[in-house]
Structures are given as structure tokens and as C-alpha cells.
Amino acid sequence: MTISLAEELVLLAYNDEGSAYGMSTWLDYGVAGAHLVELALAERIELRDGRVTVIDATPTGSPPVDAALATIAADDKPRKAQDLIYRLSKRARTPVLDALVERGILERRAEKVLRIIPVTRYPSPDGGEPAVETERRRLMRAAVDGTDTTPDTRTLALCTLVHALDWERRVFPDLPKRETRKRLKELGEQHWAGVAVGRLVKELAALIASTVAAITVAAAAGA
């Protein structure tokens, strides 16, 4: 089963109980960035004079990704990648979670904490890790530890997003964070330098990383 990068990112962000890790804002920016990376890899957008331009408005077949494409295409002028990440991040997770539920990969469960506070959880139907997530984690780990010397582009794209979001410990909890982060950076530099859309992907990753850093600083200041 092939799912979008944003769907894979959301699966990585949710635990087996169906709850998201950490600050939700991080994930929304990550999903927005994942949509743009997906569209770049699908040759629907490109970077021209520092702005994202739609070069092919043909739908990809993924409703959340196509909604992002339609939003970009409907704009009256090309926008900077940073502007698009902010715009697309608004409630970005909801359509992605809806798509995962519709595919039967996750379930939506409305519950109440302390019988008062309503919460919605998104576990898998069997309560364990979805098979598609397990497989992508395997591929990512093989890329990081060098077992796979020729990882596919989608695996490397997800590795780039994980690095940008500073999720090394979440995705590779048993590996040293510093070394893993260094390895992910190396993988990105080696791969995207030789890919036509590499410049846009690297810019998107840098923007996500800077946004996450700013959110972290703001949260610490308000604590």
C-alpha cells in the first residue's frame, strides 16, 4: 500500500494508543511541508526565483495532497515556500487523519478523560503499529545504519522531514541522537544534491527546522 509522505509522518507522530507526541503545532508544520515535498517529487511544483510555482495541476490521487495543490494553484501569484507552509499548516492534520481512517489504517475513537474532557484518539484497528508504518520505519533504519546503501527517494524524503522536525529520538529511540542526526543530515546532502527538486526539498526542510526551533523557544519563554 502506497500512502502519502504526510500520512507516513502522521503515523510516526502517533503512538499505539492513538495520541500524538509533543506539541501539535510541530506536526501541523511538518504535514504542510510534507505536502510540498510530495508535490515536488510528483513534479507538480517547482522553485522559480525563490517562489513555488505550479507546473502541473493534475491531481495526485491523494485528497489531502490534492487539496494543498489546489490551494497553491488558486493563488493569484506564486508564493515563497515559507508562506505556503504557514498557510497549509492550518488544521493540516485533520484531512490526513481522515484519509488514514478511510483507508482502514487507523480508527477514530471519541473518548472522555476523567469522564469530562473530550478527546479523540487514532489507534490502529488491532491496537498495534500499522504495517505500513512498520515497513517505512524498517526502510528508514536501514538507510540510517547503512544496511541499505541505495534507499529509495520516498524513504529519504521522510528521513529529511524527521531531521527537520528533530524527531530522531522518537523514530530511532534506541540509536544515539547525535550520531543519528548527523547521519540523517549526510543522507539528505548526498541525495538531494543530485535530484532535480533537491533545492526545493532542502529549502522546505530548512524552513520546517527554523519554524520548529522558533516554536520551541516561544514555548520555553512562556513556560
C-alpha positions in Angstrom: 0.0 0.0 0.0 1.3 3.4 -1.0 0.4 6.3 1.2 1.5 10.0 1.1 4.5 11.4 3.0 2.2 13.4 5.2 0.3 10.2 6.1 3.5 8.4 7.0 4.6 11.4 9.0 1.4 11.4 11.0 1.7 7.6 11.7 5.2 8.3 13.1 3.8 11.1 15.2 1.1 9.0 16.9 1.7 6.3 19.4 -0.1 2.9 19.5 -2.7 4.4 21.9 -3.7 6.9 19.2 -2.3 10.0 20.8 0.2 12.4 19.2 3.6 13.0 20.7 4.7 16.5 21.7 3.4 19.9 20.6 0.7 19.6 17.9 2.0 22.7 16.1 5.1 20.9 15.1 3.1 18.2 13.4 1.0 20.7 11.5 4.0 22.4 10.0 5.5 19.0 9.3 2.4 17.9 7.4 2.3 21.2 5.4 6.0 20.6 4.5 5.3 17.0 3.6 2.6 18.0 1.2 5.0 20.4 -0.6 7.7 17.7 -0.7 5.2 15.3 -2.1 4.2 17.7 -4.8 7.8 18.5 -5.6 8.6 14.8 -6.0 5.5 14.3 -8.2 6.7 17.2 -10.4 3.6 19.3 -9.7 5.5 22.3 -8.3 9.0 23.8 -8.7 11.0 26.7 -7.4 11.3 29.7 -9.6 13.0 32.9 -8.4 12.6 31.7 -4.9 8.9 31.1 -5.2 6.9 27.9 -5.5 5.2 27.6 -8.9 2.6 25.0 -10.0 3.8 23.4 -13.2 1.2 20.6 -13.4 -2.2 20.9 -11.7 -3.1 17.2 -12.4 -4.3 15.6 -9.1 -2.0 13.1 -7.5 -4.8 10.9 -6.2 -4.3 11.7 -2.5 -7.1 14.0 -1.3 -5.1 16.0 1.3 -2.2 16.4 -1.1 -4.5 17.5 -3.9 -6.2 20.0 -1.7 -2.8 21.5 -1.0 -2.1 21.6 -4.7 -5.5 23.3 -5.4 -4.8 25.9 -2.8 -1.4 26.7 -4.3 -2.8 26.8 -7.9 -5.7 29.0 -6.9 -3.4 31.8 -5.6 -3.1 34.9 -7.7 0.7 34.7 -7.7 3.5 32.3 -6.7 4.4 32.4 -3.0 7.5 31.8 -1.0 7.7 28.3 0.5 7.6 29.7 4.0 4.3 31.5 3.2 2.8 28.3 1.9 3.9 26.2 4.9 2.2 28.7 7.2 -0.9 28.7 5.1 -1.2 24.9 4.6 -0.4 24.2 8.2 -3.9 25.4 9.4 -5.6 22.3 10.7 -3.3 20.3 8.4 -3.6 17.0 10.3 -7.3 16.6 10.2 -7.6 15.7 6.4 -4.6 13.4 6.7 -6.1 11.6 9.7 -9.4 11.3 7.9 -7.6 9.7 4.9 -5.9 7.2 7.2 -9.2 6.3 8.8 -10.9 6.0 5.4 -8.2 3.6 4.3 -8.7 1.5 7.5 -5.1 2.1 8.7 -6.4 4.0 11.8 -9.6 4.2 13.7 -11.2 7.3 15.2 -12.3 6.9 18.8 -14.0 9.6 20.8 -13.4 9.3 24.5 -13.5 11.4 27.7 -10.7 11.9 30.1 -11.9 11.8 33.7 -15.4 11.4 32.2 -15.4 15.1 31.4 -12.7 16.2 28.9 -13.5 15.0 25.3 -10.5 13.6 23.4 -10.2 11.9 20.0 -7.7 9.1 19.6 -6.5 7.4 16.4 -5.2 3.9 17.2 -4.9 1.2 14.5 -7.8 -1.3 14.4 -5.7 -4.0 16.1 -4.2 -1.7 18.6 -0.6 -2.2 17.4 1.7 -0.4 14.9 0.2 -0.3 11.4 2.0 -2.5 8.9 2.8 0.4 6.5 4.4 2.3 9.4 6.5 -0.7 10.4 7.8 -1.1 6.9 8.7 2.5 6.5 10.5 2.5 9.9 12.4 -0.5 8.7 13.5 1.2 5.5 14.4 4.4 7.3 16.5 2.5 9.8 18.3 0.6 7.0 19.2 3.9 5.4 20.5 5.4 8.7 22.6 2.4 9.8 23.9 1.8 6.2 22.3 -1.6 5.8 20.6 -0.2 2.7 23.2 1.7 0.6 20.6 2.8 -2.0 17.5 3.8 -0.1 14.5 5.0 -2.2 13.6 8.6 -2.6 10.5 8.5 -0.5 12.4 6.9 2.4 15.0 9.7 2.1 12.3 12.3 1.9 10.8 11.1 5.2 14.2 11.0 6.7 14.7 14.6 5.7 11.4 15.6 7.3 12.2 13.7 10.5 15.5 15.5 10.7 13.9 18.9 10.1 11.4 18.2 12.9 14.1 17.0 15.3 12.3 13.6 15.7 15.4 11.4 15.8 14.7 10.1 19.3 11.1 9.5 18.5 11.7 7.5 15.3 15.0 5.9 16.4 14.7 5.7 20.2 17.5 3.1 20.6 20.1 4.9 18.5 22.4 7.7 19.7 20.6 11.0 18.8 23.7 13.0 17.9 25.1 10.4 15.5 21.7 9.7 14.1 21.1 13.4 13.4 24.5 13.6 11.7 23.7 10.6 9.6 20.3 12.0 8.5 21.9 15.3 7.5 24.5 13.4 5.5 21.9 11.3 3.7 20.0 14.5 2.8 23.0 16.3 1.5 24.2 13.3 -0.6 20.8 12.6 -2.1 19.1 15.9 -2.8 22.3 17.4 -4.3 21.7 15.1 -7.3 17.9 15.4 -7.6 16.2 17.9 -9.8 13.8 19.0 -7.0 16.6 18.8 -4.4 16.9 22.6 -3.9 13.2 22.9 -3.1 13.2 19.9 -0.7 16.3 21.3 1.1 14.7 24.7 1.4 11.5 23.2 2.8 13.4 21.2 5.3 15.3 24.2 6.5 12.1 26.2 6.8 10.4 23.5 8.9 13.5 23.3 11.1 13.6 27.0 11.7 9.9 27.1 12.4 10.1 24.3 14.9 13.1 26.0 16.6 11.1 29.2 16.9 8.1 27.4 18.4 10.3 25.7 20.9 11.9 28.9 22.0 8.5 30.6 22.3 7.1 27.7 24.4 10.1 27.8 26.7 9.8 31.5 27.2 6.1 31.1 28.1 6.7 28.2 30.5 
